Amino acid sequence: MAKCLRALGVKGILITAAERGHITEVKCGMPKCYCPEELGGSSHFDPATEYSDWNPTHEHFPRPKRDGGQRTIDNSVLAHRLCNRIDYSKSIGRSYVRDLERIRKAGEAAAES
């Protein structure tokens, strides 16, 4: 698992979590994954070498950083950059309408190709 994450450009605590068996699959671990099925859904990640909504990121879960969650193996999940952002936006009451529109467009573009 760690080898797959490294190939995506993942570093740090997520690699350690995979090596110790906490992360067992390359899959968005957010409560709701927004990656369109046309792209591959929760198991699709773009390499971290270039910015993308679907880059792999670390998320403090189940206890968010804003609630005192620490960057520890048992409080880490792999997440898409955009899924992580939307989850945070929801928690602070920030609009994420533009993000949902980007998701819709990404799904349409993938379906056309």
C-alpha positions, 0 to 999 in steps of 0.5 A: 500500500505504501508503495502505491501511495509513494507512486502518487507522491504521498509523503509523511504520516500517510505513508507511515499509516499505510506501512503500519496497516492503518490505511489499507486501500487507496481510497478517499476516506472522507465521510462523503467522496465527491470524485465523479464515478466517470473519473474512477470515484473514491479510488481515483487519485491524480499524482501530487506532482501537479495541482488537481482537485483529485490529489491525495491529501492528509485529513485529520479524521475522525477528530478534525484538527480544528477540534484538537485532532493531532496528526497521528496514525490513528487520526489520519485518512487519505482524502482527495484535495477537493473532498477535504476542502468541501468537508471543511467548508461544510463544517464552518458554514462556507459555501461550496457551490463552486466546488460542486460545479467543478465536480459536475464539469469534471464528471461531464468532461470525463464522460465525453472522453 
